[in-house]
Amino acid sequence: MSWHRVVKILAVAASTALSLAAGLPPVQAQQGAAVLFQNVRIFDGRSDTLSASSNVLIRDKKIEKISPVAITADVARAVVIDGRGRVLMPGLIDMHWHAMMARLTPAAALGDVAYNNIVAADEAADTLMRGFTTVRDLGGPAFGLKRAIDDGLVAGPRIYPSGAVITVTSGHGDFRQLTDLPRTIGGLLSRMEQIGGSMVADSPDEVRVRVREQLMQGASQIKLTAGGGVASPFSPLDVSTFTEAELRAAVEAADNWGTYVVAHAYTPVAIQRAIAAGVKCIEHGHLMDDATAKLMAEKGIWLSPQPFFDDEDATPLPPGSEERAKQLQVISGTDTVYALAKQYRLKTAFGTDILFSQKLARRQGAQLAKLTRWYSAAEVLKMATTANAELLALSGLRNPYPGKLGVVEEGAFADLLLVDGNPIDNIKLIEDPAKNFLVIMKDGKIHKNLVAGDKIR
């Protein structure tokens, strides 16, 4: 027996034990069985209201049938879950996640790679248990973690990986020390580059190489830092980093692979330069102005901001530091960016950008709930499901999971949550997934079940 097979058997055994501890009946550990949800009200990811009582049949990883009447035909030995009028909804999607750095401190992230991968795998399981069945990873060496999840070795969300962040010397993502200078073109890589966290590129040709390297490893989209950032020590917020020619080189390389580029950018200059180069999605945008928002609307550019308006969900940074000052500046622009997004009806995604804190990672759903400061609960839920799925689809043939995500409809992937309550009426239910998400299903597999009395039909 191969070592890979041994590891997989042990992983399945551990998963079964965890499921039993969570209240999952032994029958549901059997893989490949159909699952039938009875008597559920559906939030389908598109509508502002719930359906009437419905029944949903899952088979072969997808939603096979949705019916207001009992489903009886061709469901022999299906696992039946009585929803008892509870809400069935799509799994949540986080469009700005860092699977390898959500828990680790910056120093630890540059340390023991083997340990860091184990930490990331543990966090991936927790991410799934918070109801996030898909994440778009926007920076970090997540390719191996994605593969382990897809192979069933560990539990976790679907990952749309970007690979290393592409940055410039002194740009956001350049965590080298001054003692690492000067940089020799073609010389030895820094530690952050060796582990695949970020890559420095200071010309169009270097950008093409670094982008193609990420695509070669399986990137579904590419991320560049078009302007300064909060956490990077030598990256003022007002600085525009890449030239338009450099940005355009990345867009061209990604377009040749049928996918797209996202740009980290806060200021009007950085955002507008990225758009001119062909970037399809702006991450953050908190310091944008009216003219920039209008341009984004005209060009159909996606905006992926984060609801940073207090310290509760802010990445911990040293008080009095330059990084903390930059963080406060970003927080001050949050109301403005969401107001502009609404005013110009920008295509808006939801992502958390949680870094360096397990405590903050546990508040992933709470960040989503905070969007009701600007949107209705139904609008928030649609943003974290169907809107995010629409943005994911821009990866075209590089999409690692071709199919329908973010919806409850026939033919869609069976990524589902059974909620004990109505999240349209009470969005705060998603802040406590351990209590309120009774069933968590990804790819037709039940990862959590707290509903008593399920049976084999």
N, C-alpha and C positions, 0 to 999 in steps of 0.2 A: 504494500500500500504506500502511495506517495505521501511525502510530508504535507503537500498541499491538501490532499484528501483528509489526512488526519486533522489538520487545523480546521478544515471546514466542518468535519463531524463534531469536533469539540465546540466550535462556534454555534452550530445548530443546537447542540445539547444545552449550552449556556443560555441561548435565546429561549428555548423551551422552558427552562427552569425559571427564567425571569418572567415569562408569560404566566406561568402557573402562580408565581408569587403575586402577580398583579391581578389575579382573578380570572385568567383565561382558562376555560375548560380544556381538559386534555385533548378532546376531539379537534379543537381548533389549531392544535399544533401540526395537524396533518396538512401538508402542502398540496395545492392543486384542487382542493375541494371548492365547490361553488359556495358563495355566501349570499344569503337572502336577508335583506333588511325589510322588516314588515312595520307598517304603521309609523312612518316617519313623515315629517313635514320638511320639504326640501328648500334650502337656499341654494339656487343653482349657479350662483356667481354672476348672474346677469340681471336678475329682477330685483326690484326694491321690496318685494314681499315674498312670503313663503307659499309653497304649494299647499293644496289640501293633502289629506292623509294619502300617502303613496307607499309603494313597494318597489324595492330596487334589487335587481339580481346582478351579482358580480361573478364573472367567470373568466379565467385566463387573463388575469391582470386588468381587465377592463369592465366597464359598466355595460352589461348585455341588454338589460331591459328595465324600463321604468314604467310602472302602471298604477293607476288609481284603484284597480281591482286586484284581487288576489292573484299571485303568480303561482300556478300549480303545475304547469306542463314542463317536463324535461328538467326537473330540479331534484332528481333523486340524490339522496345523501348530501343535500346542501346543508350547510350550517345556517341555522335560522336565528336571527337576532331581532327580538321584539323591541322596536324603538319606543313604543308606548307614547306616541305623539311627540317625541323629542325631535330636534332639528338635525338633519343630515346636511352637511355642507362640504365644499371642496377643502382639501388641505391648503394651508397657508403657504405663501411664497415670499421669501425675503430676497430682494433684488440687490442688496449691498451687504454681503456677509464675508467674513474672513475666517474660514473654518480652521485654519492653522494658527490663528492669532487671537481668537475670541477670548481665551483664558490666559494665555502666556503674557508675561511682562515683556517689554522690548528686549531686555537683557537675556531672558530665558529663550526668546525666539531665535536668538543667534547661537544658542548653546547646543545641547545634546539632541541631535535630530531624531534618534531612535525614541527617546523619551517623549519628545514633542509630538511625534506621530501617535503615540499611545494616548497622550492627553487629548489630542484632536479627535481620535476615535471615540473616546469617552464623551467628549462634548458633542460629537455628531449624534450619538444616541440620545443625549439630553435634548438636542435641537429637535429631533423627531418627536420626542415625548412632549414637547411644547406645541405640537401641532403643525410645525413647519415641515412639510413634506418635500419642498424644493427650495434650494438656495442658489443664487448666482454669486459665485465666489469671485470677488474683485481684487485679488492680490494675495498670493501665497502659493507654496508648493503643495497644492491640494490634489494633484493628479493621482497619487498613490492611494489617498484616502477615498477618492471617488471610485477607483477600481475595486477597493476592498468592499465598499458598500454595494456596488453593482454586482459583485460576485457573491454577495451574501455572507461574507466573512464577519462583518460588523453591521450593526443597525445604524441607519442615518438617512438623511434626506437625499434626494436627487441633487447632484452638484453640477452646475454649469460653470466650469473653471476658466479663469483667465490666465492662470499661471502667474509668472512674475510680473509685477508692475513695471512698466517701462518709464524711466525718469531720466533727467539730465543731471549733470554734475551740479550739486547744491539744490536740486529739486526735491519736491515732496517724494519721499521714498528713498532718498539718499541718506542713509544712517551711518555713513562713514565718519570717522574722526578726522580732525585737521591733520593729524599725524599720518594719515593715509595719502595725503597729497604730496606731490602732484601725481595725477593719474597718467599712466602710460597707455596710450591706445594700443590694444592688442596684448597688454600685459596681464599679470596675474589678476584674477578676480578677487574682489573683497569677500568677506564672510557672508554678507547679505546676498551677494550674487551667487556664491557657491551653493547656498541652500535653496535658491530659487525664490527668494522673497521679492526682490526687485532687481532690475538690470539697468545700468547706466548706459545711455546712448547719446552721443553729442554730435551727430550728423545724420543726414537722411540715410546714408548707407548703413551706419550702425543701427539705426532704428529698424530698417528692413530686416537686418540679420536677427535682431532680438525678437521682433514680431514673428518672424518665420520659425524661430526656435520654439516659441510658445505654441504655435499652430502645429508644429511637428509633434509636440508632446500631447496634443489633444485639446488645446484651448478652443472653447466654443465662441468666445469673443475676446477682444484685446482691450487692455486698459492702459492709458497713458495719463500722466499728471501734467496737465496743461498750465497749471498755476501753483502757487504756494499752498502749503498745508499746515495744519495745526501741530501735529506730533513731531514733524521733522525739525531738527534743531537749527538747520541752516537754510530755511525755506520761508521767507516772509510771505504773508498772504497776498500782498499787492504785486508780487513778482509774477511776470508771465515767463514761462520756462521755454517750452519748445517753440521754434520758429514755425511758420505756416508750412514751409517746405518739409520740415521734419514730421510734422503732424500728417501732412499729405502722404508722405512715404508710408506711414503706418496704415493709413486708410487704404492706400493702393494695395499693400501687401495683404491686408485682411479681405479686401474686396476680391482679390484674386482667388481667395479660398471660399468666397461666398458668404462671408460673415462681416461683422461690423466692429467699430471702435467706440469705446466709451472714454470720456475725458473727465478726470477730476478737475474741477474749476469752480472758483467762487466769484471772481470779478467779471465785470462786463468785457474787459479786454481779452481775458483768457477764454471766456465762453465764446465770444464772437470769432476769435481766431480759430478755435476748434471747429466751429460751424462752417467757416469758410473753407476749411481743409476737408470737410466731408464727414466729420464725426456725427454719429446718429443719436447719442445719448449723453447728457450732461449730468455728472454726479455732483450733488450738493447744490451749487448755485446760490448760496445764501446771500451773497453781496451783489446780486444782479440788479439792474435798473429796468425802468419801464421799456426803454428802447430795445434792450436785449430780450426781454420777455416777448415783445411784439415780433422780433425777428424769429424767435424760436417757434412762435405760433405760425408764422408765414411759411417756415421751412418744414414744419411738422417734426421738429426735434423733440425727443423725449427728455423729460426732467425727472431726476431721481433724487429728491431732497430727503432730509431726515428731520424729525420733529424735535430738534434741540432747542428747548426754550427754558430749561431750568437745569439745575445740577443733578437732579435725581438720576438721569440717564446719560450723564456726561462722562466721557473717558477720564479717569483720575489722572490729573496732572499736578505737578508741584505748585503750591500757592506762591504767587509772586514771580513765577517763571515766565519767560517769553511765550512758551507754549500755552500757558494758562491765559495769558493776555489775548493770544490769537483765538483761543477757544471762546472767550467771552465775546469777542468781536463777531464770531460766527453765530453764536447764540442770539446776539442782538438783531441779526438779519432774518431769523426764522419766520417771524410773522410776515415780513415783507415778501419773502419768496413764495410762501403759500398763498398770500393775497394776490400776487401777480399770476401765479399758476391758475387760480380760479378766475381772475379777471379775463385772462386771455385763453382760457380753456385749454391749457397745455396738456399734452399727453403726459400724465404724471404717474410715476411708479412709487412703490413703497419699499424702503430698505432701511436697515438699522445702523449699519457701520459700527457695530459693537467691537471694541478692541480691548485687550489686556485686562479683562476682568470677568471672572466667572459670575460674580454677583450681578453685573450688568447683563450678562448673557441670559440669566434667568428671567430678566425683565423684557425679553424680546417681544412677547405679546403685549406687554404694557405699553411699549413704544407705539405699537399699532393702535391701541385704544386711545392714545393721546391725540390722534388725528381728528377726533371729534371736536377739537378746538376750532377746526375749520370746515369739517365735512359732517354729513349725516352718517349714522352708523352703517347704513346700507352702502353709501358711497365708499366708506372706509373698507368694508369687506370686499366690495367689487374691485377696489384698487389692489388689494392683497391677493386676489385670485385671478379674475379674467384679465384685468389690465396688465398685471405683471406677466401673465402667460403670453399676452400679445407681444410684449417686449422680448421675451425669451425667444419667440419664434423668428426674430430678426437674424438669428444665427443660421438660418437656412439649412443647408446640407451638413453643416457642422453641429447641428442640434443633436446632442447625444441621446435624446429621448423623443424622437419624432412621434407626434400624436397629440391629442387634446389634453391640455392641463388646465387647472383652474376652474373647471366647470363640473356640474353634475348633470350629465346628459349621456344618452346612449352612444357608445363608441369611445367615450373618454377614458383615460386612465383612471383606475379605481384608487385615487388618493383622496380619502374621505375622513371626516370627523363627525362623530355623533356627539352633539352638545346637549348637556343637561340644562336646558333653558333656551331662550330665544335671543341670539346675539344681536339681532336687529333692534330689539327692544332694550337690551342691556349689553352693550359692547364690552363692559368690564368683565364679562364671563371669560373672555380670552386671556385675562390677566392671571387667572388661576387654572392653568390647564390640567394640573394634577387632579383637581376636584371636578372640573366641569367638562373636560373632554373624556367621555366615557369609553369611546372606541376611537382608536387611531389606526387607520389602514393606509398602507402605501403599496402601490403596485398590486393591489388585490390581496395583500398579506396583512393579517391582523397583527399589529405590534402591541396593542393594548386593548383590553376588554374588561370593563367593570360592570357590564350588564349581567345580572343574574338570570338564571333560568333558560339560557340558550339551549338549543337542542339540535340533533340531527333530524332532518326531515326524512 
